[in-house]
Structure formats: structure tokens, C-alpha cells
Amino acid sequence: MKKLFIGIFLLVIFLSVFLSVKADEIDDINNAINSLKKDLSGKEFNYQSLSARLGEIKNKIGSLEKEIVRKEIEVKNGEKALTYQKDLLDERVKSYYKNVNKNTTLFLSALVADDLSTSLRKIFYQKKIVDEDKKTIIKVVLYVKNLEEIKKQLEIEKTGLAQSKIEVDKQSQILAGQISQTRSKIAELTARQQQLIAQKLASLNISRSSSSVGRCDSDLTNGRDPGFSPKFAFFTYGVPNRVGMNQYGAWGRAKAGKNETEILQAYYNYDEIKKWDTNVEIRVDGMGTYKLEEYVKRLYEIPDSWTDNNLAALKAQAIAARSYVLAYTNNGQGSICSTESCQVVKSDPKGGNWEQAVNQTEGQVMTQGGNPIKAWFSSTHGGYIFSSGEIGWSGTSWTKHANDFDGSVSSFSDLASKSYDRESPWFYCDWGSRAQYNKTAWLKSEELADIVNTILLAKVDSSTREHLYQPDNPPSGTDNWNQDKVKQELSNRGQKPFNSINDSSVSADFSSGRVSQVSFSGDAGNLSFSLSEFKDWFNLRAPANIQIVGPLFNVEKR
């Protein structure tokens, strides 16, 4: 009797677990496949979304395959248990009929017995045994029947799953081919778009040198009115090259009492500053050849008026420039250009305080591993120093990521008051302008809405990228979409477009010097983009040559 109930208990557990799997899971997979096939035939779809859905279907099929294997094992175990149970069942049937007859005899005996109470107890006990036998027989019979039905259902599921796998593999091959073609097209478009962004950036003529006469024409300081309101503008902190020494930062550090060594240590990783052979000859493209010190005396990279703390900023620049030219030319074996692409050199020595700084640091070079480091520098970093790898160049051991401000910063106002290069005219600038709007970089609410819509459309359907260039100057040969067309295409894909932007804000990671999120609110609601989502599309779609030129920026509304 005990063995029988143990067997019954095992069968109950087996059947409850087996039947817990939804019977329509195969149907769910087939419905998903049919939906995928329908989308694939549509020609305009989001490949990433479809690929993810296909992956989910494959994962589900894999799970069901494991589940079917588990079911088959359970069925085999159930069959073994039932073989044993059938033997016990035969005994239980015999017991049942025996006890039924016995119960009848006891009933007759009770009628003539002297001790009626005892006889009745025996009858009731015997009846209970008979009832339990009956229940057990019924349960075993039902479980046998259920097991047969489960085996049939398992075969149906295995057949259906096999067909689903064939169909999914087929769709995977189709999708893989289409994704490959689309990715190639997107890569081609991306390269083209990045080239256009680079051309727009070059049109700004942003100077790398702090001695340049060019300055940021900031719309916060020039007071010009574009003639519309509300108006939005994006202000970048610093100029594009933020690697190595920050020239205005060096001057700020000199005014704060830092000497040239402390300044250089803030911007570079190097082993030592050592005396170099000043007889090395530097060949300048289009200008001739100069001894090392004569070359450095002809640099026009930093204002001669920066004389704070015993010419500390000028001395730091002299050491950095000397290190750079030696590394650039491989100790004089190659040549160097005379423009900001290399270092600004003129035919006549600069003289004045600059020559004093050069003489006082004669032959001094920053070295790492015994060789001069390629000491990049630029006018303004906007409060942060980046390593070469962070801006897309090859990674180098002598460049670093560091803060370029005094103390700690937790807000844009902190940055404006604590950055060493805060006095630079390039520190906080909205780059670009439009003549029809009084030479300003302000954007209208609907223009900003168009940029937001463009990003949304590119996200929901990457195949539209070729149509999303700037509306006022699209590349020739393109079917470029204007604001209304972008809104219509966004609506066609089930997205609500913006007609206007009411407000915008920027969240920044002040530990790294990068924007973390750009948020917008308008007539279509509220949404946010990451730096990578927003910046490139803004630069591609924004009118004229309006650009964001770095990873840290803020938005102003007036």
C-alpha cells in the first residue's frame, strides 16, 4: 500500500509539472514568425528591431527544445512508474473484490453478533479500505489515460517545433542578407554624413592657437537680436582639440602661482624634462631649415603679454613646442608645416617676452622612455583635459584625462567660475551664424523641433538617413526631406512629431566633462537623448554652419 501511494505521488508531480507548460507556445512562435515575415516583405522596417525579435524567437525555440527533452524524460519515467503501478493495480483490484466480499460477510455477522458495537467498527474500517482501494484504482486508470494523451501531444509539439525551426532558419538567412546590405548602405551614408559634418566644422575656422586674431562671436555677449523669440542656442565649452596643454589654462595656472613645471605636469605624463641637443635642424615646409632654438623663437602660438609668475605660461609653451617638433620630425629627420595644423611659425623671430622664455628654457624637452613626447596643445579646453584616445586619435601614454579647474565642479556655473581657461574668448561659444538672422546662431522653436524629429525618425527607421541632411544646404543628388516631410514620415511610422519645442535642458557628468543627456519638452511631450544620439544629428541637420564642437555643451533659451 505504501509503495502504491509513493508511485501515485510521483505521477501527480510529473503530470502537474508537465501540464504547467502552456499548450499554445508553439502557436505563439508561429504567430511571431508570421509577423516577422510580414515585416520583412514591407521593405521599410527597423532591422535592429527585427533582428532582436528573431533572436527572441530563436531563444524561445531553444527553451522549448529543452522543455521537450525534459518532457520526454518525464514521460519515460512516468511509463516506468506506471509499469510498476499496473502490477500493484492488479493486486489492488484483487484486494478490492476480496474486501468487498469480506465486508458483506462482516455485515451479516454483525446482525447476529453479541457485540454489535465492535462488529460495526470492523464493518466501517473494512468499508474505508474498500473505498480507498476504489479511489486508487480510479486514479491510476486516469493517470494512464492522461499519460497516453500527453505522449500524443508531445509528438504534435515536436513536429510543430521542427517546422518552426525550418521557417526561422529561412527567415534568418533572408534577414541576414538584408541586414548586410543595409549595414553596408548605412556605413556608406554614415561616412558621407561625417564628411559633411567635418566640412561644416572646417567652415567655422576655429583657431587652435591662442595668438589667433579670430575670436568666438558669442551671441550672449554681442547683443545681436535674430528677430524671433523664443530662441535657442547650444554653447560648447572649448575648441575641438582638448588634448595636452590648454594655453589659456596654462595662463590661468600661471596667474594662480604655478610654475612651468607644475603647468606641464597638469597636462602631460612624462618621465623628465631633459636638455636636448640644440644643434638638431628643423626643416619647415616652404620656409627653410633652422636650428632647434631658432625654430622655437619663430613660434607665434601664445600672446607675448602673458608674463605672470616669471613667464611661467610662456616657458611651458616653449618646452611643449620644442618637445612637439622633435617628436613630429623624428629628431629632425622629417619636416613640419608652419600652420596651426602643426605649429604656427613665421619667418621672423617673435622677440620680446617670448624670446626670453625660450632662452630661459633652452634645450628643455619633456621625454618619456628617453624620447621627446608629441606634446599637443590648443587654445581652450573648456575645463577638461582629454587623452588622445578619447577624441578619436590613437591612444598615447603621455596624454591624460584630467580636470582643468580649481577645486571641484558640480554645475555649469561652477565650471564658469573655476576653470583655469575661463578667460578665453573660446571658453563658451555658440558656433556658427546666419546672415538672415543678424549673424547669430540662434534657432527657432520649430527648427529645434525639426532636429528632434530628425533624430526620432533616424532611430525608428535607419533607412531614412539619406534623406535627413540640413534642409537649407543638402548635398547634391539627394532626396532631402524638409521639416513637413520629416513630420509626415514620422507620423507614418506611428510616432507623434513635434511642431515646437518649449524648453530644453542639458545634464552633464562633471567628473568626465561630457554631456550625459539632452532633454526637450514640446507639444508632443517630453523626451531625452544621450550625447551620442544628439550631437552628430544636430550637427548634420542644423542650418548653415551652426555646430556643437565638443562633448560638453549647454543650451540657452531667450
FENNORPE-V661148 format. One line per field, one symbol per residue. ss: DSSP state (A for helix, B for strand, O for the rest). burial: 1 if it has 16 or more other C-alpha atoms within 10 Angstrom, else 0. A space follows every 50 residues. Layout:
ss=???
burial=???
//
This chain:
ss=OAAAAAAAAAAAAAAAAAAOOOOOAAAAAAAAAAAAAAAAOOOOOOAAAA AAAAAAAAAAAAAAAAAAAAAAAAAAAAAAAAAAAAAAAAAAAAAAAAAA AAAAAAAAAAAAOOOAAAAAAAAAAAAAAAAAAAAAAAAAAAAAAAAAAA AAAAAAAAAAAAAAAAAAAAAAAAAAAAAAAAAAAAAAAAAAAAAAAAAA AAAOOOOOOOOOOOOOOOOOOOOOOOOOOOBBBBBBBOOOOOBOBBAAAA AAAAAOOOOAAAAAAAAOOOOBBBBOOOOOBBBBOOOBBBBAAAAAAOBO OOOOOOOAAAAAAAAAAAAAAAAAAAAAOOOOOOBBOOOOOOOOBOOOOO OAAAAAAAAAOOOBBBBBOOBBOOOOBBOOOOOBBBOAAAAOOOOOOOOO OBBOBOOOOOOAAAAAAABOOOOOOOOBBOBOOBAAAOOBOOBBAAAAAA AAAAAAAAAAOAAAAAAOOOOOOOOOOOOOOOAAAAAAAAAAOOOOOOOO BBBBBBBBBOOOOBBBBBBBBBOOBBBBBOAAAAAAAAAAAOOOOOBOOO OOBBBBBO
burial=00010011001001100100000001001101100110010000111001 10110011011001100100110110011011001101100100110011 00100110010000000011011001101100110110010011001001 00010011001001100100110010001000100100000010011001 10010111110100011110000001000011111111111111111111 11111001110011011111001001000011110000010111111111 11110111101111111111111111111011001101000011110011 00111011101111111100111111111111111111000000000111 11111000100100110111111111111111110000011111111111 11111111011111111111100100000111100110110000111111 11110111010111111101110000011010111111111111111111 11110110
//
